[in-house]
Amino acid sequence: MRAVMTGTQEDRVEELRKILGYPVKELDREGSRFWYLRPGESKEDAADTCPIAVGFYAELNDGSDRDIRQFLIAPEQQNNIYGHYVGRVTTEQPVMYLLLPEANLQGRVALILPTEGGLRQRQIQTFEWSDRELPGRLSRLQQGTVRIADRLTALIPQVDWVFYPGVKTAEKLAQLMAEVARRIEQAIPSVYETETAGGYLHKLFESFRKELLPTLKLQADNEKDYSFADIYAQTVAYGLFTARVFGFLKFKREKKNPNDLEPDFYRDNAWEFLPETNPFLRKLFEDISKQPPEDLGEDLVSAVSELLSVLRAAEMDAVLSDFEQKIGQEDIIIRFYEDFLKAYKPQMRERRGVYYTPEPVVSYMVRSVDILLKEKFNKPLGLADPEVIILDPACGTGTFLLWICQLIYQRFQELPEALTEGLADKSWSGYVKERLLPRIFGFELLMAPYAIAHLKLSLFLEETGYRFDSGKRLAVYLTNALEQAAPDKPEIPFQEFIAEEGEAALEVKQNQPVMVIVGNPPYSIQSQNLSENARALVNAYRFVDGLPIKEKGALQFEKNIQDDYVKFIRFAQLRIEKTGCGILAFVCNHSYLNNLTFRGMRQSLIKTFNKIHVLDMHGSSKKKDILLSATKNENVFDISQGVSINIFNKDPVHKNVIIRHSILQGLCSQKYAWLLKNSLNTTEWQSILSQSPYYLFVPQNNDLFSEYNNGWKLTEVMSQNSLGIITARDSIVVDFERDPVLNRATIFRNTNVSDEKVCEQLHIPLKKGWNVAKARQALRKELELNNFIKKILYRPFDTRFIFYHSSLTWSMAFLTMQHMLNGNNLGLITNRQVNNEFKHVIVSNSIINDCTVSSATKERSYLFPLYLCPDINNHQQLILQEQRRPNLSQNFLKDITSKLGYTPTPEAIFYYIYAIFHSATYRTRYAEFLKIDFPRVPLTSNDRLFRQLAAYGEELVALHLMKSPKLDNTITQYEDRGGDRVVDAGLKYQQGDVIINKKGDRFSGVPENVWNFYVGGYQVCQKWLKDRKGRTLSDEDILHYMRIVVALQETIELMAKIDAAIPGFPIQ
């Protein structure tokens, strides 16, 4: 570089020409300050090649990198340099500016990559003239090294890789693309705000909202959610990537000699390289190419130009070698997308389950469907049969469709004559054009996975020799599978593109005799598909045995049944019914197999399909999914929700309903290995009888169920009951002491503080449907806030204080809780459903919340008060003893009276029930039934047994309410070892000692079985202390904990006595 930095300007340019090996050096013919260097094999070749402009600037003599960048993007240089760039005809337009300092042997060298939209800092790089990196950068421009692209009107040196590394791996390219995509996303809102209502982005945003995603926002509220800006950024990134891939592949395919020039790749022509199999993306990018730079805004144009530069610089031969090989069973394109998301939006990777299904799962399902078609539907060619129409209604990145195509291609290799019988063109291209593309369909709602699905399938067709010359598209449509209405008449061009996709998809939804529906529908309890049509899809699932399902938790029922995967199952069910026969194969949330909400759904499926196969793969982190053995039971997805493979077939010949169930357990790797080796035919199935009232899709002991079912369901015994209170803001309204609760309520209603400030001050999370202003106004009307502070059994043996007022408590459950407000009542707390062992019983004499017994999603806590008080209209009134009436049904009282010969007191009945629910034998014998609905009460006709169990139950109640005199006989001691009684991360159990902090403060003498004792989902002795982490235990706290230990020890002994007292089950 020394020779380039000394001498006259012409001498220095000449030295630079020699270094680069170019045949032409000349001054700009139009009279600017720039010299032109043109690459080429000869002067004749170089004449039509766009130049590199070399200029000299005194400002580069001693400025810093930052100073020089600022100088070059200032208006004067925008006019001088960028104005020079845009003012030249194509052959005279520089592809790069190389600026040198005027002074000899000092200063910085600047490289500028001009693109649309003006000079930007990211397009400028400067180097000290002696920087060792500079010769390396310039070496990429040398004759024979620099790639030259053919743009018909001119030959264009590809100088992008001087600025951007010519990446050779898919992972690195994904990362670079993600960085630029992030800039595109960030530029969208500002461009949107500055353009008019009829602007490009306004029209495109409105089209997406109208045709696909009515609730789509311009910007997302968090990094996990989709937005228009995000969809646009990912679409541009993956659209241009697809164009680059197929442009390069076409070039390689058509290249006749090594010196052929690769076609140019810019915004105005990128759409031409997109495969004809995706007309929608071609139209979209053609439209993008026509937008003037000033309409897109400098930031957006700059970012798109940078993405084009990154893709031009990439070593596509090396990148595509990644795509041509599989690593184990990994889908390399999905890995590419994962790498992209990791760099683009790491939190969005949590949505992976929405669009990625592990290949072993897909393999098992696709092969099983193929077998069923051959064996049960008289289709010897299986999925390759030309009459079998296939749909993936939530195809995501196209993994299922790709596997189906791969299986069909393999069959084509084995049986070409059978597959092409009757075709004029018996090649693979002929088969694809006539018998594959017309019968394989996919629907996808989100642009990024839609683009990736097209990329994957098009690459597969390219690799297998398909000729892209028929004009036929891949029938993967950008549409919402759950919407059946015809698209509105398009009002703007973008809407027309999307509407065309919708119209083509509607033809499949309504008229194609779809025989196979396969896929992985999204699971989202917060469904985005809440249009009238989408909601109505599941109406049939609201009934069981001809009667509407009535649930106390109506809101939760509605959320469950509106989950997207439920809607997709219903969509597929209706589509198969319309065809008259076929197969539904979904991998989805396994909750529907035994959740009570879905009993109507299960009965409906039984009416439609005559063979139902369910492979429950478990793996729920929410349920603490545990094997029969001690091995960990992992999920096959990278999600917390357990899943099952569900293969239902409607066979037109056999009408008897057969339901089979199997369980796949173990580590994820073990499950993958098993799935790859097996299919529906080699799975060990257990036949099950699914019957009223639950129609379960899991095995159960039907004889034992009849025995259990003879007992009284708890809701039939005590009809007044409800879910516990839901505050939606525990940290505000619940506390260990009364005063903090009162203080926060006082602050909340303070008229001198704004709504925004009070929420910030109290760290109140805003909840949809909660009006802060109205809540504060309502609270200001109350004269005495103390009246609303009540005791609440927050967790087992853990009574706290709550501000019980509708302004701050989300769900009061007042109809039931009013009967507990004076503390002179008994309430039985249990759950309707449990995930594992039934241990979910406790008693209270105060109100409760919905997590009193368990915080698991399905294990909400219900309260059954023993006594009711009529005519209580507000919770300030006391419940008077003489007003009370038992919450016991007349039918139940008649039955127990007939069995015992007298009517026991309400308390005796309560104690009896409490004892039964604490029987270990009862819990294990009826374990599978206790998981699916409220527990049932078996009645005895043996008065002596009844009285004995009631006596044990009474002792348990006294212990659990902390009223038993036995609690005074403590068995533990507290030892202070310098930790100041503060519970911290050192909490652990060690040889009879409960150590509460790192200093070693401890409760000694705690039996191991007491430490391990659970009530519901909580390990009591551990939970009580964990909830006080960071707090200093008072003398009262220490005594209370010691009394808990006694209560649990006595409970264990009483549970053994209860079992010993019962002669056997069924109770006589």
N, C-alpha and C positions, 0 to 999 in steps of 0.2 A: 504493500500500500504506500510505501514511502515515495515511490516515483509518481504516484497519482496525487500526492500532496505537495509537490514542489513544481515550480516552473510557471509558464504562462497557462492561461485557461485552455488554449488549444492543445498545448503539450500534455496537460493533465488528462484531457478527454482522450487524447490519442493513447496514452498509457492505459487508460481504462478500457479502451477498445481492444488493445492487445491482450489484456488480462481476460476479457470476456471472449475473445476470439471471433468478434463480429466482423463482417466484411464492409460495413458501411458506417462512416462517421460524417455527419453533416450538420450545419446550422439549420434551425427551423426555417423552412423555405418561406414561411409567412412572416418572418421578421421578428420573432420574439427573442428573449434573452437565452432561450434553451438550445442546447446541442442535442442532436438525435443520434442514438446508436441503434442500428437495426440488425437483428440476428438473421441468419440464413446461410445456406450452403454456398451461395455465391451472391454477387451484387445483384444479379437478376432476381434471384429468389427473395432477397431482402427488400427489393423495391416495393413489394406489396405487403410487407410485414410491419405491423404497428411498432412504433419505436419505444425505446426507453429514453426519457428526457433527462438531461444532465444540466444543472444550473449551479451558479455560484452566488453565495449570499454572505455579506459581511456579518450578518446577525448570528451566523453559526460559528464565528471566530472564538467567542468566549462565553456563550450562553450555556446554562444548564439544560438538562433534558426537559425539565418543566417549562423553562423560559422559552425554549425553541418551539415546543408544542403550542404554547399559548400564542407565540408570534405567528405560527403557520395557520392557526384556525381563526385568527383575527380577520375582520372584514376585508382589509386591504389585500391580504394574501388569498383569501377566498376568491376575491375578484381576479387577482393576478394568476394564481395557479389553477384553481378550479375553473375560473373563467377561460383560461387557456385550454384546459382539458375539454370542456363541453363545446368550445368554439371551433373545434377541428373536425374535419370529415373523418370517416372511419379509419382510413389508412394512415392518417396523420395524427390520430389520437393516441397519446402516450398511454401505455399500460402501467407505467410506473414513473415516478419522479425520484431521481437520485441527486440530492442537493449536497454540494461540497462547500466548506468554508473558503472565503477568498484568501485568507492568510495561509502561508505555507507552514506545514508541520505543526498545526495547532487547530483546536476547535473540534466540532462534532460533525459527523456525516448523518444526514437525514434521509430516510427512505419513506416514500409516500405511496400508498396504494389508493388511487382515486376510484371512487365508486359513485353510484347515484346519491344525490342528496347533499353534496358538499363535502368539504374536508372535515373529518372527525378525529379526535385524539387517538382513537383505537386504530386508525388507519395510518398512524405516523409512528415510526420507530427511529430513535437516534442512537448513535454509537460514538464514543471517543475514536478519533481517527486511528489510534493505536490499539484499539480493542481487538483482541484475538478472534472474537466472534464475527467481526465484520468480513474478513476474507472468506469465512465459511458461508456467510449469507450470499456474498457476491458469486461464489463458486456455483450456486444453484442457478445463476443466470448464464453460465458459460455455454457457448455454442456446443451442441451435442448433448448437453445436460438439460437445458430448458426445453420443456414440451411446448409445441406450437399447435394451436387448434385452428381448424378451418371454419371460418364464418362466412364462406361464399364470397362476400365483398372484400374480405381481408384475411390475412393470416395473423393470429393473435398469440403472442408468447404468453404462456401460463406462468405468471410470476407470483401467483398466490403463495406458493410454497417458500418463497423468500420470507414472507411474513408469518405464515402458518406452517407448522411442521407437517411434512408429508407423511401422515400417520399410516402405519402398516397393520394396525390391529383394530378389530371391531370395537374393543373396549375403549381404546383411546379416542376413536372417532365419535363414539357415543357420548363421551365426556365433553369433547369440544362442541358437539352439536347442542348438548344440553346447556352449556354456558351461554351460547348465542340465543337459544330458544328462550332462556330466562329473560334476556334483554328484549326480545320481541314481546313477550308477555307484559313486561313492565312498560313498554312503549304504547301498548294499545290504549289504556285509559286516557292518556294525555292527547293522543291523536283523536280519539273519539270525542273528547270534550271540546276540541278546537274546530272540528269540522261541523258542517251544517246538518240539519235533520235528514237531508237527502243524501248525505255523504256515503262513501263506500262502506265504512265500518258500520254506520247506522243501519244501512240496508242489510248487510250480512248478519248483524246481530239480531235484527228483527226477524229475518228469515229463519234463523236457528230457533228462536223463541216460538215462532208461529207454527213451524212444521215439526219440531223435534222436542224441545225442552222448554215448556212454557215458563218454568220457574228459574231459568238460567239468568245468572247475574253477570254484569260486566266484569266485576272483580269478585273473587272469592273472599269470604270472611276469614278463612284459614287456609293453611297450606295443603290440607287433605282434600278440599272440595274442588270440584270443577267450576270453571267460569268460562265466559266467552273468550276472555283474554288467554286463558290457558288452552282452551280448545284450538283457538287460532294458532297459537305458538306451536303446539304439538303437531297440528295439521301441516303447517308450513315446513316444520322440521322433517317430518316423515314423508311428506309429499315430495320435497326436494331430494331427500335421500333416495326415495324410490326412483325418481327420475334419473338421478345420477347413476344408480345401479343399472337400470335398464338401458340408459344411453350408452354406458360403457360396454354392457353385454352385446348390444346391437353392433357397436363399433368392432368388437372382437370377432363377432360372427361374420361380419361383412368385410373385414379387412383383407385386402388381397395381397399386400406386400408390407414388409416391415416399416417402410417409410411413410405409409399412409398416416395422415394427420387425424387426430381425434376431433370430433365436432365440438364447437364451443358450447359453453353451458352458462347461460345468464338468465336473469329474471324473465326476459322477454321471449325466451325460447325453451325454457325448462319443461313446460307442459308437453311439448312435442315428444319428449322421451318417455313419458308415462305410458304404460302398456294400454293397448286398446281394450283390454279386459276390464278397465276401470274408467268408463266414460265420465263419471261424476267428478273424479279428481282432475281429469283432463280439462273439463269445462271450468272447474273452479280455478285452476291455476292459469288457464288461458285468460280468464277474467282478471286475475291478479296481475298478469303480465301487461295488461292494457291500461292499468291505472297510472296516471302521470305521477312522477315522484313527489310533486308538490301536494298532491291529494293524499298521499300516504304519510307525509310528514318525514322530516329528516331522520329522527331517531329510528323509526320503523324501517325506512328504506335502507339506512345504514346497517341495521341489524340483519335484514334479509340479505343484503349484499355480502356481509361478513360470512353468513352461513353458506352462501354460494362459493365464497372464496375457500372456506374450510373444505367443502366437498370437492372443489376443483383440485385443491392441493393434495387430497388424499391419494395414497397409492392403492387404487381400487383393485388391482390384481391381488395384492397382499390381503386387503380387507376381505375380498370375496373368497379367498382361500379358507377363511374362518367359517364362512357360510356353507362351504361345500363339504364340510365334515362335521360329524356329530361328536360331541364329547360325552361318551356313555350314552345316556338316554336324554340328554339335555337338548332342548330346542334352542339353537344358537341365536335365532332371531329374538326369542323371548329374553335370552340372556342379554342381548344387545339392548332391548327395551328396558330391562332391569337396570343395566349400567347407566342408561340415559336418565331414568327416573332418579337414580341415586344421586346423580350430579345436578339434576334439574330441580327436583322437589323430593327430598328424602322421605318426608312424611307421607307423600302420595303413594309410596311403595306399599303402604299398609293396605291399599286398595287392590293389591296384587290378585287376591282371590276373585275379584270381579272379572278379570280377563285372562287368568292363567290357570290352566288345569294341568297337574303333573302328568307326564306322558304315560306312566304305568297305569294310571286311572283310565286315561283315554284308551289305551291299548286293550285293557280288560273289557271295557264297554263296547268298543267298536267290534272286537272279535266276537263278543257274545251276541250282539245284534246280527252279525253275519251268520252265525250258527243258527239262530232262531229263524231267520229268513229261509235258510236251506231246509231245516228240519220241520218247521211248523207252518210255513207259508208256501211250500212247494215252489221255492225259488232256488234252483240248483246253483245258480251263479251268485247267490247271496247279494251282497251290496252292489255287485257288478251287473245285476239284472237290469235291463233297460227300462223295465216297468216300475222299478222301486224309486219313488220320489222321496228325497231326503231333505230335511230341514233342521238347521240349528238356529233356534229363534233368539238366542243370546250368544252369538258366535264369538264375541270378543276378538282375540287375535287369530282365530281360525284354526285352532289346534285340532278340534274334532274333524272338521272338514278336510284338513290336510291328511290326517290319518286315514280317513275314508278313501281319499284319492290315492294314497300310497298303497292301500290294500287292493284297490281296483287296478292300479298299475301292475302290481305283482300278479294279479290274476290274469291281466292282459298278456303278461309274459308267458304264463303257463298255458292259457287257453285262448290264443288270439282268434282262432277260427270261430269259436263259440261266441265270443264277445262281438265280433264284427260280421256275423252272419247277416246277409242282406244289405250290407253297406257297399257302396261303390269304391270308396276309399277305405281300405282295410288297414291303413297305418294307424299309429297311435294318435296322430293329429286328426285323422278322420273320425276315430272313435270319440275323442274328446269333443270335437265340434258337434257331432250328431247325437252322442249317447251319454256324455258326461255333463257338459255345461248346461244342457237344457233341463237337468233333473236334480241338481244339487244346489240348494239354496241356503243362504245365511242372512240373518237380520242382526244389525248392530246399531246401537243408539249413539255411541261416542266415537268421535272422529279419529282419535289416535289408534285405538284398537281396530277400527274399521280399515284404516290405511294399512296397518300392519297385516291384517288378514289378507288383504289384496296382495301385499308384497309377498307374503309367505306362499300363497297359492300360485301366484304368477311365477315366482322363482322355481317352484316345483315343476310347473309346466315347462318352463325354460330348460331346466336341467334334464327333463325327460324327453326333450326333443320336439315339443309342441311348436307348431309354426303359428306365430301371431299375425296371421294374414286373413283371417275369416271375418274380422269385425265383430265377432261374438264376445259378449262380456261375461265376466264372472258374475253369477247371480247372488253376490253378497251385497245386500242393500243397506243403505243408511236409513234406518226407520225404527220406529218403536213397535215392537211386536204386539204390544198389548192394546194398541189403538186400531180400531177397525174402520173408522170413518174415512171416506175418501178425502184426499187433500183438497184444501180450498183452491179456487182458481188463482193461479199465481199473479201477483201484482208487480213483482220486481224480478229481475233476472236471476238473482241468487235463489230466490224462493222457487223459481221454476226448476232449477237444477235439483233441489231437494225434493220438490213435489214429484218430479219424474221418478226419483227413487221410491217415493211413497206409493205412487200408482203401480209401479211394477211389483212392489212388495204386496200391495193389496190384492193383486191378481193371485199371488201365491196363497195368501191368507184365506181367500174366499173360494177360489176355483180349482186350484191344483189338488189332485187326489194324493195328498201327502201320506206316505205309508210309514216312514221312519222319522221320528223327532228325537233328536239327541242333543246333549249339551250340558252346560253348567250354568244354570240361571243365577242371576244375582240374588244374594240374600241381604235384605235390608228391611229391618223392622220399621225404620223411618222411611217408608216408601216415598219415592218421588212420582210414582204413577198413581195419582189420585184424581184423575179425571172421572167424570160420571161413568164413562164406559169401562174404564179400568177397575173402578171400585165395584161395579155391577158384575164383573166377571165371576167373583167368588160367591155370589148370592146363594148358589146351590149348596155351598158349604156351611150355610147358617142353619141348616136343618138336619135333624137326625131322627130316624124312625117317623118321618112325616111331621114332626113338631119343631118349632123354632127353638134354637139353643138359647137359653137364658142364663147369663152369667152375671154375678154380682160385680165383678170387675169388668164392666162393659167396655171401658176405654182400652184396657189391656187386651181384651178379646178382639176388639176392632183392630188394634195395632198388629196383633198376631196374624189375624186372617188376611190383613192387607199387606203382609210381607211379600216382597216381589216374587220370591221363589214359589209361593203359593199361587200367585196369579199366573205364573208361567206354567205351572203344572196344570192348572185349569184350562189355560189356552191350548196346551198340547192335548189334553183330554178331549176337549170339544173338537179339535181338528181331526183326531183319530176317529171319533164318533162319526164325523161327517164323511170320512173316507169309508167307514164301515169295518175296517180291520187295520191292524198296524201295530207298531211298537213305539213305546215311549221309554227312552233311556236317559235319565238325568242323574247327575251327582249333585246333591244339594244338602242343605241343613237337615239333620236327622230328627229335629224336634217334633216334626209332624207324626213320627211313628207311634208315640205314646202320649203326647200332650193332649189334655182334655179339650182344648180349644178346637182341635182338628178332628174330633170324632165324626162330625158331619162330612168332612173332606174324605176321611177314610172310607166311610160308608158309600159315598158317591163314587170313589175310585173302584170299589168292589162291584158296583153296579155296571161300570163301564168295561173293566178289564177282567178277563177270566183267568189270567195267570199273572201273579204278582210276585216278583223276586226282589227281596231287600237284603243287600249286603251292608250291614251296619259297621262302619269303620271307626266309629267312636272318635276319640281324640279331642274331646271338649275340655279346655282348660277351665271353663266356667263350672263344669260339673265335677271337677276332680276325677276325671275318668280313670278308673283303676281296673286292672285286669283281675281275673280270678286268681292268677298267680301274683307274685310281687313285682313283676316286670312293669316298666313304664309303658303307658298306652299313648303313643304319640299320634298327632294328626298328620294326614297325608298332605294337607295344605299348610301353608304358613299363616294360619289363622287360628283363632281361639274357639270357633264354633265347630262342634262335632258334625260329621257328615256321613251320608250313606249313599251307596249306589243303588238306584231304583230302576228296575227293568220291568215294565208292565207290557203285556201283549194282549191285544184283543184279537182272538183267533176266531174266524168266522165259523169254524167247524165245531170245536169243543166248547160247550157252554158252562160246564161245571167250574166253579171258581176254586182255584188252587192258590194258596198263599204260602210262600216259603221264605224263611228267614235264615240268615247266617251272620256270624260275627267275625270280623277280622281284627285281631288284636296284636299288640307288640310295638316295636320301634318303627319309626317311619321307614327306615331302610329295609326292614323285614317285610313291611307291608308292600313296598314297591317291588321287591323281589318276588313276592307271592303273586301279585297282580300280573306281572309280566309272564309268569309261567302258567297262569290259570285262566279259566273263562267260566261262563255260567254252567257249562257242562261238567266241569271238574270241581266245582264248589260243593262242599258238604252242606246240604240244605236241611233245615228242620221245618216240617209242615206245621202250620199253626191254624187254629180255628179262631177267626175274628168274628166276635158276636156282640150283640147289644148288651149293655148300652154304650160301650166304649169303642168297639170295633178296632181293637189294638192291632198294630202291625209288628208286635213283639211277642215272643212266646210267653205263655202263662199256664199255670196248672188249673185247668178248667174245673176239675173236681173240687180242688181247694178253694177256687173262686166261688163256687156255689155255697160252700160252707161259710166262707167269709161274708158273702153277700147276704146271708141270713141275719147278720147283725144290723143294728140301726145306724145308718149314716148320721154322722154328728149333726149335719145341717137339718136332718129330720127330727133330731132330738131337741136342738136349740135353734129355732128358726131365725132368731134375731142375732145376726153376726155380721162382721164386716172386716175388711182389710184394715190393718193398723193405719195410723196417721202417716201421711207423707208430707214432710215439711218443704222439701225441695231446697232447703237452706238450713240444714242442721246447725252449722257453725254459728248462725245468727240467733236462732230461737231456742237452742238447747244448750245447757251448761250444767256443770257439777254443782254450782251454787246458784242461789236465787238472784243475787244482786247483779251479776253480769248480764243476765237475761233482761232484767228490768232496765239497766243502763242502755242496752242496745235498742230496746223498744222506745225508750225516751228519745234517744238520738234520732231514731227513724222518723218520729213524728215532729221533730223540731222544725218549726216554721221558718227559722232563720237560715236554713241550709237548703240548697237546691237539690232537686232529685238526683242529678248527676253526681253532685258532691257527696250526698249521703250514701249512695251506692258505692262510690269509691272509698269513702271512709270506713264503711262496714264490710267492704269486700263482698258485696251482694252480687251473685251471678244473676243476670237477667234471664227470665224464662219466658218463652213464647206464651202469650195469653195472659201475662201478669202485667197489669198497669200500675207502675210504681206510684204515680201521682194519685190515682184513685185509692190505692192501698193506704197511703199516708193520710189522705183526707178522712178515710173511714176511721183510722186509729185516733185522729185528733178529736173525734166526737166522744171518745170514751173518757170518763171523768177519772177513774181510778185504774191504772194499769196493773196494779198488784193483783186485782181480781182475776186476771187472766194468766197468772203464773201458776201452773199445776205440776204435780209430780207425774212422771212418766217412767214406766219400766222400759228403759232404753235398750238394755241388753240383759241377759240372765243375771240376776243378783246385782243389777246395776241400775238403781233408781236415780234419775236426774230431774232437772226442772226444765219446763218448756213454756214458751209464751204461746198460749193456746188461743189464737185469734186469727180469723180468716184473712186479716191484712198481711200476715207474715207466714201463716201455715197454709201450705198449698191445698192439701186435702184434709179436712177436719174429721171426716168419718163420724160426724156428730150424732147421727141417729143411733149409733151403737155406743159411742164413747160417752154420751151424756149419762149413761147408767153407771159409769165408773168414777164420776167426778168427785164424789164425797168420800171415796176410799172405804166405804162400808159395803162392799160387794165382792164377789169372787168372779174372776174372769179366766176361762180356759183359753190358752193360747196354743195354736197349732198351725200346721200348714196344709194347704190343699194338695200340693205335690212336693215330692222330695226327689233329689237326684240320686242319692245313695241310701244309706241305712236310715231308717226312721228313728230319730231321737228327738223329734221336734215337738216337745210338750213342756210347758211351764205354766205357772199360775201367776195371776196378778190381782192386786186390789186397786190398781190405778189404770189410767189410759196407757196405750202402747203405741209404738210406731210399726211400720211395715217390715222393719228389719230386726225386730226384737229377738227372734229365734234364729234367723239366718239372713245373710246379705246376698245370697245367691239369687240370680235373676228370677228363677222359677219358684223359689222358696219364700214367697211373701208370707208374712205372719198375719193370721186372722185371730180376732178376739170373739169369744162366746161368753157373754155375761150370764151369770146364774139368775139374777133378778132384773126385772124391768120396772121402770117407773113411768106410768102414763102421764100425759099432759105436761111434760117438761118441754117448754118451748125455748128456754135459753139456758146456757150452761152456768149462769150465776146462781140458779136455784139449787137448794140442797135436795137430795133425794131422801125423803122421809121413810123411815122403816116401815110404817104402817101402810104406805102407798104401794109397796113393792108387790109384784106378782112374779111367780117363777117363769123363766124363759124355757119352759118344757112343754112340748106339744101334747095335746090330749091323747092322740093315738099312741104315743110312746108311753104315757102314764097308764093308759088302759092295759097295754101289753105287760108292763112291769108289775102292775097290780094283779093281773091274772096269773102271773108266774109265781109271785111271792104270797099272794093271798091278802096283801095289804098295800097301801101306798106309802112308800118311804118318804122321808122329808126331802126337800130339794137339795139340802146340803149332803145328805147321805148318798143321793144319786150322783151328785157332783164328785164326791170322794170315791165312789165306786168306779166311775168312769176314769178318774185320774189314776187310780190303781191299775186298772186294766191297761191303760196306755203306757204304764211303766213296767209291764210284764215283759221280760226279755224274750220269753217264748212267743208271746203275741207278736212282738216286733219281728222276730226271725221267721216265724211260721207264715205270716202274711206279708212279708217284706215286699214282694213284687206288687201287691195290691195297694199297699200303703204309699207307694211311689206315685200313684196316678190319681188319687182323689182323697177327699177328707176321710179320716179314719172312721171305722165302723165299731159300734159298741155291741158285743155279744152279751145277751142277758142270761142270767142263771135263774133257775127255779129253786135253787138251794138257798134257803134263807140264811143258814149258818155261813155259807160261803160268801153270800152278799155282805153280811155284817162284818165278816173278817176283812174282806177286801176294802170295804168302806172305812174301816178303822185304820188300815194301812194307808189308804188314800188321805185320810184326815191328817195322819202324821206327816205325810209327804207335803201336804199343803202348808202345814205349820212351819216345816223346815224351809220351804221355798219362799214363803213370805217373811222369813227371818223372825218368826214369832215363837218357835219352839224353845222350851227351857233347856233342851239338850245342847243348844248352841252356846250356852255359857260354859260348857265343859270343853274348853279349847284344848287341842292336842299339839299346837304349834307354838313356837317362840319366835320373836323377832330379834335379830341381832344386828346392831348398828356397827358397821366397820369403817366409818369415815366417809360414807357416800352421801351424807345429809338427807337420806331417805328419798333421793331423787331417782325415779325410774328412768333408765337409759338403755342404750343399745346392748348393754351387758346382760339383759334379762335372759335367764336360762334355768333349766332344771338339772340338778346334779346330785345324785345319791341322796334323795330325800330333802334336799335344800332347793328352795326357789330363790335364786340369786337375782336381785333386781337391778344391780348396776355394776359397773366395772370395778368399783371399789370393794365390792363383795358384801354389801348390805343384803340380808337374807331373811326368809322365813324358813326355819328349820323344822323338820318333823312332818313334812307333807308326804303322805303315802303316794306311791307312784300311780296307783289306780285312780286316786283322786286327781292328781295332776293331769292324767290322760282322759278324764271324764268330759264328755261332750253333752251339751244341750243344744239340739239342732246343729247348726253349722259352726258352733263356737266351742273351742276347748276352754272351759269356763275359767279355770285358774290362770291360764295364760292370757286370755282375752281381757279379763278385768284389769290386769296390770299393763298390758300393751296399750290399752286405751288411755292410760295415765302416764304414758311416756313423756318425760320432761316435767312432770309435776312432782312436787314434794308431798309425800304421804303424811297425812295428819295422824294423830293418835286414833282418831275415830276411824280413819281409813284402815289402819293396821288391824284394829280390832275387828272391823267388818270382814276383812280378808280372812282372818283366822276363823271367824264364824262360818264363812263360805266353805272352808275346808271341812268343818264339822258337818255342815249341811250335806255336802256331797258324799262324805263317808257314810253318813246315816242313810242317804238315798241308795247307795250301792247295797247296803245291808237290807233295806226294805224291799228293794227290787228282787233280791233273792228270796225273801220271805213271801212275797206275792206269788212268785213262781212255785214255791213249795206248797202254797195254800191251794193252788188250782190243781185239781186231780188230773186234768188233761184237757186237750182241745179236740173237738169243739166243746165249749163250756156247756155243761148240762144244767 
